Amino acid sequence: MVDDALVRWERTRREQLGTAITLLFGLSSGSLAFCASLLTQKDITLGGTSTILYLLSDGVFAVALVASVAVTITRLEDFRTTAQIVHERKSGTDARRLARLRCRADCLGKATWVLFYVQLASFFVGALLLLLTLWTIFHKKLFP
């Protein structure tokens, strides 16, 4: 018998993970778009440290965006594999096939969490680099 509280918490955990992945995907996309819009501003001059920081922040935001897509794909594959396990279990498939499917689902679940942490870390590193970039560009205007 499955514990109802455990089932509810697992459902909540999956929903929260999906929300966090979506939020970071949107923030990473928006941050990359913001970085691109900086290049169209006539008042902004890059050079030296600000250029290096700018390029690094763009690169790290791009990593966050790629991780966002990858984590979404691994989650979908994990759900698909879990559904196959349920279907195969009901149809009486042999234990070796079920064991392979469970191993695949376990690997996909672990990959999802690794990619989520890559997504999270790269977004925050990108945000920090972007803040440093903006500081190097605007600190003379803010503190003349």
BANU-200359 format. One record per residue: residue in one letter; x, y, z of N, C-alpha, C in turn. Coordinates in Angstrom, 3 decimals, decimal comma. Atoms other than C-alpha are relative to their C-alpha. Last residue first. Layout:
N
 residu     n_px     n_py     n_pz    ca_px    ca_py    ca_pz     c_px     c_py     c_pz
      A        X        Y        Z        X        Y        Z        X        Y        Z
...
This chain:
144
 residu     n_px     n_py     n_pz    ca_px    ca_py    ca_pz     c_px     c_py     c_pz
      P   -0,965   -0,840    0,727   30,894   61,014  -11,033    1,091    0,593    0,875
      F   -0,839   -0,610   -1,017   29,247   58,132   -9,111    1,079    0,864   -0,673
      L    0,694    0,019   -1,289   26,306   56,867  -11,154    0,777    0,741    1,078
      K    1,206   -0,811    0,104   27,651   57,872  -14,535   -0,707    0,093    1,353
      K   -0,420   -1,404    0,137   31,144   56,612  -13,725   -1,191    0,941   -0,118
      H   -0,415   -0,534   -1,296   29,701   53,333  -12,363    0,458    1,463   -0,095
      F    0,745   -1,159   -0,518   27,708   52,754  -15,553    0,546    0,610    1,288
      I    0,466   -0,939    1,019   29,752   50,436  -17,769   -0,521    1,292    0,622
      T   -1,156   -0,550    0,705   31,807   48,635  -15,136   -0,414    1,026   -1,054
      W   -0,769   -0,854   -0,907   28,741   48,257  -12,906    1,184    0,635   -0,738
      L    0,718   -1,271   -0,113   26,643   46,970  -15,791    0,733    0,962    0,925
      T   -0,100   -0,694    1,286   29,240   44,312  -16,511   -0,668    1,360    0,072
      L   -1,351   -0,544    0,062   29,461   43,376  -12,833    0,231    0,768   -1,304
      L   -0,063   -1,107   -0,953   25,692   42,982  -12,731    1,381    0,653    0,002
      L    0,712   -1,117    0,614   25,836   40,891  -15,900   -0,002    1,212    0,923
      L   -0,870   -0,583    1,024   28,517   38,683  -14,366   -0,669    1,185   -0,692
      L   -1,090   -0,683   -0,684   26,358   38,145  -11,279    0,940    0,674   -1,002
      A    0,560   -1,214   -0,601   23,321   37,358  -13,391    1,077    0,801    0,718
      G    0,259   -0,962    1,070   25,332   34,917  -15,507   -0,547    1,308    0,538
      V   -1,321   -0,492    0,402   26,640   33,188  -12,367   -0,163    1,044   -1,109
      F   -0,474   -0,911   -1,038   23,054   32,968  -11,086    1,402    0,539   -0,294
      F    0,791   -1,233   -0,005   21,763   31,555  -14,375    0,545    0,978    1,039
      S   -0,423   -0,836    1,119   24,668   29,125  -14,629   -0,832    1,275   -0,083
      A   -1,315   -0,595   -0,249   24,037   27,797  -11,139    0,412    0,924   -1,139
      L    0,078   -0,937   -1,119   20,321   27,233  -11,677    1,329    0,726    0,225
      Q    0,848   -1,118    0,413   20,628   25,616  -15,093   -0,018    1,078    1,077
      V   -0,802   -0,734    0,983   23,523   23,430  -13,950   -0,761    1,239   -0,453
      Y   -1,009   -0,733   -0,761   21,470   22,485  -10,873    0,956    0,763   -0,921
      F    0,667   -1,085   -0,717   18,515   21,606  -13,103    1,014    0,825    0,786
      L    0,242   -1,091    0,949   20,788   19,637  -15,411   -0,712    1,173    0,664
      V   -1,308   -0,584    0,342   22,046   17,541  -12,493   -0,198    1,189   -0,937
      W   -0,456   -0,803   -1,130   18,488   17,046  -11,242    1,354    0,634   -0,268
      T    0,873   -1,159   -0,159   17,194   15,938  -14,625    0,493    0,895    1,116
      A   -0,419   -0,991    1,002   20,199   13,678  -15,177   -0,843    1,265    0,106
      K   -1,257   -0,584   -0,472   19,400   11,873  -11,910    0,499    1,075   -0,963
      G    0,303   -0,806   -1,175   15,794   11,344  -13,000    1,242    0,681    0,553
      L    0,630   -1,237    0,472   16,899   10,194  -16,440   -0,345    0,922    1,167
      C   -1,042   -0,828    0,641   19,294    7,671  -14,893   -0,575    1,326   -0,487
      D   -0,876   -0,476   -1,064   16,559    6,337  -12,580    1,091    0,914   -0,572
      A    0,734   -1,051   -0,718   14,067    6,108  -15,447    0,869    0,590    1,112
      R    0,067   -1,172    0,884   16,609    4,184  -17,533   -0,698    1,154    0,704
      C   -1,355   -0,546    0,036   17,329    1,807  -14,633    0,038    1,255   -0,870
      R   -0,207   -0,681   -1,287   13,588    1,304  -14,143    1,389    0,637    0,071
      L    0,782   -1,235    0,022   13,178    0,533  -17,846    0,183    0,786    1,298
      R   -0,652   -0,935    0,927   16,030   -1,967  -17,744   -0,739    1,330   -0,041
      A   -1,227   -0,465   -0,662   14,578   -3,621  -14,610    0,745    0,986   -0,895
      L    0,378   -0,979   -1,023   11,140   -3,816  -16,240    1,232    0,570    0,699
      R    0,423   -1,213    0,736   12,664   -5,520  -19,284   -0,401    1,093    0,988
      R   -1,200   -0,647    0,552   14,504   -7,975  -17,025   -0,348    1,281   -0,760
      A   -0,666   -0,819   -1,011   11,375   -8,722  -14,948    1,232    0,720   -0,551
      D   -1,009    0,676   -0,820    9,362  -10,021  -17,867    0,781    1,004    0,853
      T   -1,287    0,123    0,680    6,303   -8,090  -19,007    1,016   -0,650    0,933
      G   -0,720    1,207   -0,424    2,993   -8,766  -17,280    1,301   -0,237   -0,729
      S    0,116    1,017    1,044    0,734   -6,311  -19,128    0,816   -1,248    0,310
      K    1,389    0,482    0,111    0,178   -4,225  -16,001   -0,132   -1,120   -1,018
      R    0,309    0,732   -1,227    3,922   -3,959  -15,307   -1,412   -0,572   -0,056
      E   -0,644    1,320    0,083    4,594   -3,027  -18,927   -0,303   -0,849    1,235
      H    0,670    0,795    1,037    2,063   -0,180  -18,802    0,572   -1,417   -0,067
      V    1,353    0,306   -0,487    3,358    1,159  -15,481   -0,722   -0,890   -1,004
      I   -0,147    0,946   -1,109    6,964    0,922  -16,687   -1,374   -0,417    0,513
      Q   -0,267    1,316    0,592    6,055    2,596  -19,982    0,129   -1,068    1,085
      A    1,278    0,475    0,551    4,487    5,498  -18,060    0,168   -1,371   -0,649
      T    0,802    0,411   -1,151    7,718    5,825  -16,073   -1,362   -0,512   -0,456
      T   -0,517    1,299   -0,447    9,688    5,880  -19,329   -0,800   -0,529    1,188
      R    0,352    0,996    1,019    7,509    8,676  -20,722    0,447   -1,394    0,428
      F    1,450    0,257   -0,117    7,759   10,691  -17,519   -0,433   -1,089   -0,979
      D    0,196    0,695   -1,276   11,564   10,315  -17,575   -1,478   -0,327    0,194
      E   -0,398    1,394    0,217   11,677   11,230  -21,267   -0,181   -0,834    1,273
      L    1,016    0,618    0,853    9,692   14,387  -20,528    0,322   -1,465   -0,266
      R    1,221    0,197   -0,812   11,974   15,252  -17,624   -1,079   -0,697   -0,816
      T   -0,213    1,162   -0,876   15,066   14,646  -19,768   -1,210   -0,259    0,886
      I    0,023    1,247    0,789   13,696   16,933  -22,496    0,201   -1,209    0,905
      T    1,392    0,238    0,406   12,898   19,750  -20,050   -0,118   -1,312   -0,767
      V    0,700    0,502   -1,182   16,336   19,440  -18,462   -1,471   -0,264   -0,326
      A   -0,416    1,376   -0,294   17,975   19,727  -21,898   -0,755   -0,574    1,189
      V    0,589    0,878    1,022   15,978   22,823  -22,874    0,330   -1,454    0,314
      S    1,457   -0,055   -0,147   16,804   24,585  -19,635   -0,693   -0,926   -0,988
      A    0,338    0,896   -1,113   20,444   23,435  -19,787   -1,511   -0,034    0,220
      V   -0,168    1,370    0,513   20,713   25,090  -23,210   -0,360   -1,017    1,084
      L    1,087    0,229    0,956   19,287   28,321  -21,775    0,067   -1,421   -0,575
      A    1,243    0,152   -0,765   21,569   28,222  -18,741   -1,172   -0,313   -0,931
      V   -0,089    1,320   -0,655   24,577   27,636  -21,005   -1,283   -0,269    0,785
      A    0,251    0,976    1,065   23,471   30,633  -23,117    0,068   -1,426    0,554
      F    1,450    0,012    0,215   23,247   32,708  -19,924   -0,375   -0,990   -1,108
      V    0,569    0,745   -1,127   26,840   31,643  -19,176   -1,528   -0,017   -0,094
      G   -0,303    1,430    0,115   28,008   32,696  -22,621   -0,647   -0,825    1,104
      D    0,761    0,554    1,131   26,251   36,050  -22,504    0,205   -1,508   -0,112
      S    1,400    0,090   -0,441   27,647   36,714  -19,024   -0,880   -0,552   -1,115
      L    0,150    1,102   -0,954   31,156   35,844  -20,219   -1,452   -0,150    0,454
      L   -0,053    1,252    0,760   30,828   38,096  -23,253   -0,136   -1,215    0,904
      Y    1,199    0,099    0,837   29,694   41,019  -21,107   -0,025   -1,331   -0,746
      L    1,115    0,359   -0,881   32,395   40,436  -18,496   -1,289   -0,192   -0,786
      I   -0,240    1,372   -0,473   35,079   40,415  -21,197   -1,150   -0,464    0,883
      T    0,225    0,911    1,124   33,624   43,497  -22,876    0,172   -1,450    0,436
      S    1,449    0,085    0,225   33,345   45,357  -19,555   -0,324   -0,931   -1,166
      T    0,651    0,866   -0,984   36,943   44,513  -18,680   -1,494   -0,152   -0,267
      G   -0,773    0,519   -1,118   38,410   46,020  -21,839   -0,784   -0,952    0,882
      G   -1,435    0,014    0,222   35,866   47,775  -23,979    0,694   -0,523    1,235
      L   -0,688    1,141   -0,582   32,162   48,391  -24,184    1,485    0,109   -0,312
      T   -1,252    0,330    0,675   30,503   51,684  -24,803    0,672   -1,132    0,767
      I   -0,815    1,018   -0,650   26,884   52,153  -23,917    1,237   -0,277   -0,842
      D   -0,660   -0,550   -1,191   25,173   55,393  -24,848    0,978   -0,976    0,640
      K   -1,097   -0,877    0,420   24,355   54,192  -28,377    0,793    0,529    1,191
      Q    0,007   -1,294   -0,682   22,290   51,267  -27,132    1,217    0,827   -0,404
      T    0,666   -0,980    0,858   21,896   48,454  -29,674   -0,024    1,396    0,608
      L   -0,838   -0,291    1,169   24,492   46,224  -28,011   -0,620    1,057   -0,907
      L   -1,055   -0,929   -0,391   22,651   46,435  -24,703    0,860    0,408   -1,191
      S    0,503   -1,372    0,168   19,630   44,841  -26,397    1,033    1,037    0,424
      A   -0,028   -0,359    1,420   21,581   41,589  -26,786   -0,463    1,436   -0,211
      C   -1,403   -0,155    0,385   22,235   41,458  -23,054    0,111    0,401   -1,468
      F   -0,451   -1,271   -0,560   18,546   42,066  -22,372    1,450    0,270   -0,385
      A    0,580   -1,052    0,840   17,635   39,227  -24,744    0,429    1,384    0,496
      L   -0,742    0,037    1,254   20,033   36,914  -22,912   -0,510    1,078   -0,958
      S   -1,326   -0,558   -0,271   18,518   37,986  -19,610    0,854    0,026   -1,257
      G    0,120   -1,446   -0,138   14,996   37,390  -20,909    1,348    0,669    0,244
      S    0,337   -0,544    1,322   15,869   33,911  -22,095   -0,062    1,517    0,041
      S   -1,207    0,128    0,831   17,598   33,077  -18,811   -0,234    0,572   -1,389
      L   -0,974   -0,994   -0,444   14,679   34,443  -16,800    1,282   -0,053   -0,829
      G    0,462   -1,341    0,355   12,161   32,483  -18,843    0,987    1,078    0,396
      F   -0,029   -0,090    1,462   14,113   29,230  -18,619   -0,409    1,404   -0,452
      L   -1,387   -0,229    0,387   14,720   29,821  -14,905    0,159    0,080   -1,516
      L   -0,399   -1,332   -0,440   10,987   30,206  -14,306    1,428    0,310   -0,437
      T    0,642   -0,969    0,882   10,143   27,138  -16,381    0,408    1,425    0,350
      I   -0,632    0,143    1,309   12,653   24,982  -14,530   -0,558    1,037   -0,969
      A   -1,346   -0,581   -0,110   11,414   26,297  -11,169    0,730   -0,056   -1,338
      T    0,143   -1,447   -0,108    7,790   25,592  -12,084    1,359    0,677    0,048
      G    0,427   -0,508    1,307    8,611   22,083  -13,261   -0,138    1,515   -0,010
      L   -1,155    0,112    0,892   10,547   21,391  -10,065   -0,348    0,551   -1,381
      Q   -0,924   -1,073   -0,365    7,642   22,708   -7,984    1,245   -0,019   -0,891
      E    0,577   -1,268    0,439    5,171   20,470   -9,823    0,948    1,163    0,292
      R   -0,072   -0,044    1,463    7,391   17,411   -9,415   -0,536    1,318   -0,536
      R   -1,410   -0,157    0,374    7,868   18,138   -5,707    0,158    0,097   -1,511
      T   -0,355   -1,395   -0,263    4,114   18,635   -5,217    1,439    0,271   -0,413
      R    0,700   -0,798    1,018    3,390   15,281   -6,869    0,364    1,473    0,153
      E   -0,700    0,259    1,268    6,036   13,604   -4,690   -0,628    0,819   -1,126
      W   -1,256   -0,761   -0,028    4,552   15,274   -1,624    0,806   -0,216   -1,270
      R    0,291   -1,442    0,106    1,048   14,024   -2,470    1,285    0,820   -0,036
      V    0,468   -0,251    1,361    2,283   10,473   -3,142   -0,291    1,488   -0,197
      L   -1,173    0,072    0,871    4,228   10,454    0,123   -0,383    0,305   -1,442
      A   -0,772   -1,225   -0,234    1,166   11,645    2,047    1,231    0,033   -0,898
      D    0,638   -1,125    0,691   -0,940    8,904    0,462    0,773    1,303    0,177
      D    0,308   -1,047   -0,956    1,481    6,147    1,574   -0,553    1,211   -0,751
      V   -0,792   -1,221    0,148    1,345    3,392   -1,011   -0,491    1,043    0,988
      M    0,843   -1,182    0,000    0,000    0,000    0,000    0,886    1,242    0,000
